[in-house]
Each structure stands twice: as structure tokens, then as C-alpha cells.
Amino acid sequence: MGRVVLGWVVGLTFLFGGPAANAEGATAGDTVAVFSLPDVAGVVHSLGQYKDSTAVVVMFIATQCPVSNDYNTRMVELARTYQPRGFQFLGINSNKQESREEVARHAQQNGFPFPVLKDERNLIADRFGATRTPEVYVLSPARVVLYHGRIDDSQNIAHVKSCDLQAALDAILAGNPVPVPVTRAFGCTIKRVN
């Protein structure tokens, strides 16, 4: 049985969770507690508001990381393909040196068709155990981690051999288990507050 992680509700006045929260982060099979974060316009989004989605795709991304930026077009294409099929995509920026204004410009310049949330004190990145950008978690409507890892296996799109996130989404859409639920994310490290 999976663990419960992500006990923080950010942007609200209360917390829940506690010792059961996983210090090492979420992995396939774990249940993620509801959290809330503001987007780049200051609108608060709660994981709970997406309970009717096919699944929620949480992507830790960056504005300054060249690896994350090489995936911007792929993230847009995946969101445009799978959001009409009931998937909710959320970008989360947890880097301390990337301001909300910078994150907003970056989202607009890249035409992200999904909310980009700002994790000011990297509390959500810490609870997920996210260490890289980009790094992806796919959550069921019951907030169980169905997939954790990379988008695909190469920063250079010409060298991609394994479209891991797409395979996970296709399996979920077909009602099947994700064939490879954990892959190794690669990219820049998330720059955390001290």
C-alpha cells in the first residue's frame, strides 16, 4: 500500500498531514494530499479542484534551465493533445531565484496552455521529493502517483527513443496500468531556499 505525502496546504491558513508524510518524497503508488498554490497571476489552484480529471500531470519546470527549456514545446504539445481527453496539466516552478514575474513572462512566451504555479519556498517540491527540472508526476483522481520521472529519454528531440510520459498517459486513457511507472528524471537541480 502506498504512503500519504504532501501534507502542506500552501496559500491557506491550515496544514494537515504530519509524521505519515514521506520525507523522501512521492513515488508510484503513494497518495498525495491536497495542496494549493498560486499561479503566476496570483489565482490559487487546489489539487482538489481537479478530482474529476482523468489524471493530473504535475510538471516541475524552470525558466533558466536549458534542459527544461528544451522541453517547452513538448510540454505544450502533450498538454494540447491530452487536456481535451480529460487530463489536467499543472506546471510548478520551485526555483528560489526565478521570480513570479519571470515565471509569468516565460509561460506567456512559450504559450503554455496550462496553469504555472509558483512554489515560493519549495514546500511542494520538497513534499514531492522533486529534484530536477523537468520532473513529472502523474496523479490519479484519487491522487495516487501513477507515474514519476522524465518526459522522455533525450533532451535532444531528434534522439528520443522512449516517450515515457506519453506512454503513461496512453495507458491511463486505455484503463491499463502504466507499463513503466518510474523513470529517472534528468535536468537542472531545483534551486531551494536555505
N, C-alpha and C positions, 0 to 999 in steps of 0.2 A: 504494500500500500504506500502511496506517495505521502510526502510531508506537506505541511502547510507553511508557506513562506510569504514574505511581503506583508508584514503586519502593519505597516505605516499607511496612514491616510494623509497625504500631503495636501496642504491648502485648506484643510478643515481643522476644526478645533479639538479633535479627539484622535486617539490612537487605539488600535486593538491588535491583538497578537501577543507575543511575549516569548517565553522560553521555547515554544514549539517552532518559532521561526528559525529557518536554517541559516546559520552564519556563512555557509559556503555557497549559498545561492540555490536557484531553482534548477532542476534537471527534469528530464522526461518522466512523467508520472506524478510529479509533485503538483499540489494545488496552490494556486496563487491567491492570496487575499485581495480584496478590492482595494484599489488605490486611486487617488485623484491627483492630477497635475494640471497647471495652467498651460494653455497653448501660447504661441508667440503673441497673440492678441490679448492675452490675459483671461480668456474664457476657460473655465475649469472643465476638464473632461474626467469622467469617472469610468474605471473599467467596468463597473456595474451597469452602466448605461448601454453596454454592447452585449448584454446577455442573450439577445435574440439573434446575434450574428451566427453564421456558420462556424466561424472561428475568428479570433483576434490575432493579428500579426503585429507583434511589438518589435520594432527595429531600433536598436541603439545606433545613432548616426552622429556625424560630426560635420562642421563647416570647414575645418582646416586640414583634416586628414586626407591625404591623396588617395588612400585606399577606399575610404568611404565615398569620396567624390567620384571615383571611377565606377561606383555602383549607383550613382544617382539616376541615370537613365534606366537601368534595370529595375530599380525600385519603383519608378514611375510606371514602367510597362507592366510589372507584376500587379501593382495596385489597380491600374486601369483594366486589366484582364480579370482579376478576381473579386474586386469590390462589387461589380454587378451580380456576382454569384453568391453574395451574402457575406463575404469576408470583410472585416474591418481592419484597416491598416492604421497604425499609430507610429510615428517617429518620436523618439525620445533623445534629447540632447542633454548629456550629463557632464559635459566638459566645463570645468570652472572658468576657463579663460575665454569661452565663447558666450558673448552677451546675448540676451533675449533679442536685441535689435539685430545683431549679426545673424542669429538663427532665423529671424523673420525674413531678412533680405535673402539669405541662402535658400530658404524654402520657396520664396517667390521667384527667384532667378531660375530655379530648377523645375518650377511648375509642379511641385509635389501636390498630388490630388488627395492628400490625407493630412490630418492634423499633425503638427510637430509640437511636442510638449517640452517644456524646459524644466529639467530636474536640477534646480539651483544648487542643492547641497549633495547631489548624487546619492540621495537616500534610496531612490528606487533602483538605481544601478547597483547599489550595494546589496539590496534585498534580493534582486535577481541574480547577483553574482556576475553581472556583465563586466567584462574587462576590455573589450575591443570595440572598435567601430570599423565596419558594421558587424553587429551581432544580433541574431534574431531568435525570438521565442514565439511559438505559435500556441495559443491557448484555446481550449475547447470552450463552449458556452458555460460549462461548469468551472472554468478557469483552471483546468488541468493542463499541464505542459505536454503538448503532443509532439513538438519538435523544438530542438535547441541547437543553434550552430550558425553555419555560414549560409549565404545566399546561394553561392555555387563555389566551384573549386579553383577559380582563377581570377585574379584582379584584371587580367587582360582578357577581354571578352572573346578574342579570337582563339584563346587556348582553353576555353571552358569545355569540360568533358562530362561533368556531373552537375545537373541543375537541381541541387538538393532541396531548396525551398519549394520550387515549383513541383517537384515530385511529392513532397509532403502535402501541399495544398491539393493536388490532384487526388491523392489517396483519401484525404479527408472528404473531399467532394463526392467521391465514389462510395463513401461509407466504409472504407477499409482502414486497417491500421497503417500508420506511417512506416514505410519499409525500413528506413534508417532514421530513427528518432533523434540521434545525437551525432553531430559532426563537429569538427574543430573550427571555431571561428578564427579568422586572422584579420589583421589590420592594425591600426594605431591603438595604443592603450588609452583608456578613458582617463583624462586628467582630473583627479579627485581633489577635493578640498582637504586640508591637513586635519 
